[in-house]
Amino acid sequence: MKLKNVLIVVKDIERSRWFYHDLFGLELVLDNDGNMILTEGLVLQEEKYWRAFLEKEIISENNSCELYFEESNIERFIEKLEKYYPDVKYVNRLMTHSWGQKVIRFYDPDGNLIEVGTPV
């Protein structure tokens, strides 16, 4: 068995598609009516479908998991983030961990937590 994809719930699938394209270069692999597969195995699913499947409310900004990306030029990434998405909600701005890794954490437009760090 292998892990195939990671799915996140989004309110506006087109907005989210472009968010992940603009910042991380993820491309559309499959568009299946409210369910999009992007490169790197990220799946976007519209909230209305997810809510119908689970019959539970969606809790954004729940901080129970994150999408993790690495970028060697993190300062350039932050410039791009602030240019394309100036209203992004930060969890923490650029910081350096005790082991020397630089990271930032922020939410995507739907409250999914993202971390971008320099390679370890």
N, C-alpha and C positions, 0 to 999 in steps of 0.2 A: 504494500500500500504506500502511496505517496500523497503528500499535500499538493493539491492541484491549484487552488485559487484562494484568495482572501477576499471576502465580500464586505463592502460597507454600504450602509443605507444612506440615501441622499434624497432631498426634497425635489430638486430640479436636476435631472440627469444630464441635460445638455450643459448647464452651468458647471457641474462637477466634471464632466468630460473635459471641458476646456481648461478648468483649473489644473487638473492633473497633466494635461498636455502642455500648457503654458509653463508651468514650473518644473515639471519632471520629465517632459518629453514623451510621456506615455501616449501610445497611438491606439486607435480603435481596432480591435480584432473582430468583434462580433456585436451587432446591435440586434437584440432580441426583444423588442417591445417592452421597455421598462427594465431591462437587464442588459448591461453592456460589459463586455469583457475587454479590458485594455491589456496592452503589453505588460510584461513582468508579472502577470497573473492577478492583477487587481480587477475586481468585479464591482460595478456600481449597480445598485438595485434601488428603484424608486420606492420611497417610503410607503406609499399606499399599498403596494404589493406585499412588502415585508410585513406590514401591519395585518393584512388579511391572512397571510400564512401563519403568523404567530398568534394573532388575536391578542396582542399586547401593545402597550404604548412604547414608542421609541424614546429613549433617553439620550439626548445629545450631551456632549461635554461630560460624559460619565467617567472619563479618565481611567478606565479599566484596561485599555489596550492602546497601542499606537502603531502607526505606520512609520517605519524607520528607513531613512534614505541616507546615503553617504555622499559627500561632496567635498573634494579636496580644497576648492576655492570657495569656502563658505561665505566670505565677505561679498563676493560677486553674486552668489545665490541670494543673499539678503537684499542686495540692491535690486535684483530682478523681482523678488517677492514684493518689495515695497513699491516698485514701479507699477507692476501689474495689479497688485492687490493691496493698496495703501490702507485699507480698513481691516486688515487681518488682525485677528485677536491672538495676541501672544500669551503663552503660558509662562515662558521665560525667554527673554532676549538672549543674545549671544553671551554664552558663559563658557568657562573652561573648567572641566572636571579635574580632580586631583591627579588623575593619570595622564593629563595633558590633552585630552580630546575636547575640541570646541563643539558646542551644540546649541541649537535653538529648538524651541518647541512652540507650536501654534496649532490653532484649529483650522480645519478646512471650512468652507461655507456652511457645512451641516453639523459642525461640532465634533468631527472625527479628529482625534489627536494625531499630530504629525511631529516627528523628530527628524531633524537633519543634523548630521554630525560629520566631522572630518574622519577619514579612515583611521582606524586604530593600528 
